[in-house]
Amino acid sequence: MAEDDPGDANLVRQALRASVEPHFDITWVTSLADIRQQLLENPPDVLLLDLSLPDSNGLDTVHACRRAAGTLPIIVLTGHDDSGFALQTIDAGAQDYLIKGKFDTDDLVRAIRHAISRARLEARLSETGTHLRTLINAMPDFVCFKDGEGRWLEANAANLRIFRLEGMDYQGKNDKELSALQSFHRETFLTCAANDEIAWQTGTIQQYEESVPRPDGAPQIFDVIKVPLFHDDGRRMGLVVVGRDITERKQAEVHQRLAARVFETTGEALLVTDGEANIIAVNPAFSRITGYSEMEVLGKNPRMFNSGRHDSLFFRSMWQTLRSKGEWVGEIWNRRKNGEPFPEWVTISCVRDDSGQVTHYVAVFADLSEIRRAQATAEHLSRRDPLTGLVNRAHFLAQLDKTLVNAHVEGRFADVLLLDLDRFKDINEARGLAIGDALLKAVAQRLAQTLHADDVLARLDSDEFAVLLPRLVATRDEAGHRALAMAEKLRAALRENIELDGEAMHLDASIGIALFPESPKETASDVLRQADLAMHQAKAEGGGRSVFFETTMGETVRERYQLERELRHAMAENQLRLYLQPQVGPTGQQVGAEALVRWEHPTRGLVLPGVFIALAEASDLIVAVDRWMLAEVCRLLARLDAEGRTLRVAVNISPRHFQKHDFVAEIKHQLAASGADPAHLVLEVTEGLVIGNFADVVAKMNELTALGIHFSMDDFGTGYSSLAYLKRLPIHELKIDKSFIQDAPNDPNDAALVETILAVAQHLHLQVVAEGVETAAQANFLHARGEIIHQGYLYGRPQAMDAWLSELHEKAVPT
């Protein structure tokens, strides 16, 4: 209580003591200076203030106390009974005004309680307002408060940033004034003012979309809500404006509408599945192409369209690619609702969530049927002989030219056969053109049935046919042998009855054979001319025969052909023998052997593989030899297992055999039939195996590795030698070719090559087998460089199986 009159101060004390309220703590001061000191040391809950103090008087006292007391409630006690003056004190910051001598205890207590309660309420409201302001400022939505005249009272940080008002004196200005202050948003401010007026005039909450340009000029779309506020008498109080950025949502809606439009109208079929491959949506193009309605396929698996033209390996490879790369693109044959198979070009993509899990698969495909039919028609018209349907001269020369280029690049060889029917002109003249044409069609069909799928057969002239054998072979000798064999097959096919008009006709042909390339400048026309010269030579010799363009090569080829026929006979007569050469581990003990083949010829004696394996490789005989070897090795392994000898046996597998579709099934059958342990079987493959369908090679190797079979890369470093492929192949060991081992102890280059191979093997955690170890120096060189399995004459020459078994525990292995 600030009162300089002791009597008045005493009256206030008595009034408060008379109150039934709890005891009041009263501190009495008599000057403004005392008030300030007390506020600093022990601020009260309420200040009872007399306006006439020694150091201050009247309203100045109220102003001074308000500045010093902050929000502390002030009750003025004065003898001035003047309502106008009372209002002035209230405006100056007092909460109440009591006239001395005209208030009793209840009036005083009530005024004190009211002042304290009001002050506390205002404090709480102020705190709440601070929290609310902080919250609004943190909101990403823009918020603005305007008064009844449209003047901006307050805006949050987002609003100031969006409208570029940061650091500007915006408060108290309306939208028109702000449009002049911030010209970049001039149109936006004027639009806001117009929309404010609509909210006030309608008296309802307004919601609309408003475009606000970004600094780069791009539109930013907001969902704006405006809430008009009114006094009780209907006068405008203010406006609350809230705007939420919906630019991304609007863009997403546009994209969604566009995607839906594309989905419905695109000419390509679209199919969407969930993560479990259950169909959840298809578009009209899908129904048009497949014949299935959407309701017929929803919830089904796309397997329902399977045409049966692709095996499980195809789909396994497709899914592996899809899971690893997220997309698969290629051609698939599916089946329509009516059962018709059709080709489609399809792109299948994974859709993943934020965690990387696949949530959907999307397939987009185009029907290739019409394209294929159009292509076939165009191709037929441009490439085909109209009578027989065979390719014509122009296309044959184009194919021959491609093969010739490849042969030059690879340093390999191929063949052309030119075939002319003997005595066809006599038949044509005697029986008529119709029979002659029918005979040519029958001949074309007979020849086509005799050739391989990749061979090219053409009709060049009346009764003249050409054959291209495009598969490149390593030597001219091999090419000539193949050409002669094919020529004999073609002539044999023609000699069989051809039924025409109720009559059996027998034909023969004169065939000219040209091997190519002969020279770097040779053209496709040159090769065909050589075959033509050879064919005319065959005619001159009486017909019904085959003649090489180089006659001296013919005898050599015939000899090789005879050897092939004898090899086929050897297979049937069980003339092949299994030989084994020891493989020795780092401790000097035999750890296994390599299986080798020998041919026990009745007149030629023991024929080594160098003589006949290349011959077998040039034909499918190598597959038969491989199969015989596998059967023998599996039986040997079963015998060793039964005797408790855990030795490994390695057997070479030719690429041609490995690429057979039933190769894996055959291995499984041999193991099951013999009872051999797969863990003791080592399949040696060459680097050339990876050239071609790499995915198929890896899939087969993985399937066999899962059984326990080991793979060895034979002759490593002499062939393809791609580390990129090597690290992706499931192999277990590298076999160093003997050509590197031979001079390694003395030749730094060979030594470096061997050490490089060993480093590769160590990096890839592969076992190493060194073949061709013939001297102690070679063995010591290898011993010094790690734990390597040795194979070579130093440890034993190849032996017949029975001899190898008998010496298995008797022969001392050198160390």
C-alpha positions, 0 to 999 in steps of 0.5 A: 500500500502506497499512502503518505497519510497515516490516517488513511493508511490505518483505515485501509488496514482496519478495513482489511482486518475486518474481512472474513477472508484469510489474513492479508499481508500489508506492506506500507510505503509512503513514496514512489521511490519506496514503491520502486524499491519494494517492487524490486525486493519483494513484489506484492500481488496487488498495489493499492495506490494513493495518487498524492505522494511526496515525490509524485502526483496524479496520473503521473503516479499511475504511469510511473507505477505501471512502468515499474510494476509491469503487469502487476494489478494496480488499484487507485485509492483517491479522494477525487470523486470524478468519473472522468478522472477515474476512466483516465486512471484506468486508461493509464494502467490501473485495474480499479478505482476506489474513492476514499470514504466511500468503500467498505471492507467488502468493496475493498476485498472484492476489488483486490480479489478481482484485480488479482484474478484478472492479472493472473488470467491475463498472464495465462492468456499472454502465455497461451498467446505466446505458445499459440504464436510460436505454434503458428510460426512453426506451421508450414501453412501460411496464416494471416490475421486482418482487422475489420478494414482488411489491414494486416495485423500479424502473419506467420513466418511461412506467410512472410516468406511466401509473399516475400514480406520478410523484413518489411513493415507490413503491419497496419497495411491493407492488400492494396498498400502491400501490392505497391510495397511488394510489386512481385505479388501485386496481382496476388494481393489484389486477388486476396482483397477481392476474395476477402470482400466476398467472405465479409459480404457472404458472412461465410467461410470461404475456401478456394484455390489460389495461385502464388508465383514462386521466385522463379515464376513457377506457380505455387497452388494453395488451398485457402480458407478465409474465416470472417469475424464480426462484432455482436452488432454486425460490424466487421471485426477481422479475418483469419486466413489460412493457406496450405501448399497443395502444389505437389498434390495438384501435380500428382492429380494431373499426372494421375489423370494423365496416367489414367488416360494413357492407361485407358487409351494406349494401344499397348497392353498394360497389366498390373499385379500386386507383389504376389503376382496376382493381377489387380488391373488391366487396360482395354488394349489388354482385353483386345489383344488377349481376348480376356475381360478384366473380370476374367483375369482379376486375382489370377496369376499371369501364368494363365497365359503361358503358351508352353513354348518357354521352359522353366529355365527361361522363366527362372532367368527372367525372374532373376533379372527382374529381381536383380535389375528391377526390369526385364525386357524381351519377347515372350510367347503367350496364349490368347483366350481362344487358345492361339499362341502369339508373340509379344514384346514385353517390358516388366518392371518392379515397383518398390516401396521406401523399404525396397520391398516389391509392392507391384509388377507392371507389364507393358506389351505389344502384340507382335503377330501383325508385325511378324506377318507383315515382316514375313510377307515382305521377307518372302517377297524380297528373299524367296524363290516364288516356286519353291519358297527357298531363298533366292540368289540375292539373299543367298549371296548376302548370307554368304557375304556375312559368313565370309566376313566372319570367317576372315575376322575369326580365321576360320572356315565354312563351305558352299555346295552347288547342286545341279540335278542330273537329267532334269531337262530330260524329265522336264521335256518328257513330262511337261513343265507342270511335272517339272515344277512339282518335282522342283518343289519336292526336291526343295522339300527333300533337301531342306529336310536333310539340312540343319536348321542354320544351313541356308538352302537357295534355288539359284536357277532352273534346277540349280540349288546352293547350300551354305554351311555357315557354322565356322570351323577351325581348319580347312580340313574340317570344313572339307570333311563336313562339306563332303559328308553333307554332299553325300547326305543330299545325294542319298536323299535325292536317290530315295523315291519321289512320288509324282503323279503316281510315278516314283522318280529317282534323282541324283545330282552333281555337286561342286564344293567350295571351301572359303576363304581362299584369299583376303580379297575373295568375295561371295560371288568368287566363292559361288563361282568356284563352287560352280566350276567344281559342279561343272567338273562333276558334270564333266566326270559323268555326274552323280558325284561331288567335286571340290574346287581344290581337287587335291584336298578331296583325298584328305577329306575322304580319309578323315571321313573314313576315320569318322565312320570308323569312330562311329563303328567303334562306339557301337563295338565298345572299342573305347577305353578309360585311362586315368592319370594321377593327380597329386596333392601338396603332401605327395599323396594321390588325391585323384585322377583325370579320366582320359579316353583311348581308342583301341582300333582293331587295325590301327592299334591304340589311337590317342585322343589327339587323332580322333577327338577333334574329329568327334568335336566336328560332329555330334560324336563328341556328345556320345564320347562324353556320355560314355566317359561320364558313365564309366567315371561314375561307375569307377567313383562308385567302386572307389567309394565302396572301397573307402577311397575318397578320391576325386576323378575329373572328366572333360566336358565338351561345350557341345555336350554341355549346351544340350538341353538335357545335360543336367538331367543326364548327369543326375541320371548317371549319378543315380544309376551308379550310386556315385558320390557327386562330391567326388566328381569334377567336371572340367570345362573350357573357357570357350564354354562361356561364349554364347548363352552365359545365363544358361551356362551359369544356371546349369553349373549352379544346379550341378554345384548344388548336388556337390559336383565341382567344376574345374576351368581347364587350360586356363589362360589359353582361351577366352580368359575373361575375369569378368566371366570367371568371377561370375562362374561357380567354379572351384578350381583353375587348371594351368595348361602344360604350355605354361608349366613347361618353361616356367622354372627358366622363362621369366615370362612363363613364370610371371604368367603362372604367378598371375594365374595363382594370384587370380586363383587366390583372390577368388579362393580357387584350387589350382591344378598344374598339368604337364609336370614332368621334371623335379624343377617344375615341381619345385617351382610350383611347391615354392608358390603354394599348395597346388595339385600336380599332374604329369609324367613325373607322377605317372603316365595315363594308365588303363583303369584296371592297371591304375586301380591295381597300382593305387596303393602300391606305387610310391609317389615321388615328392 
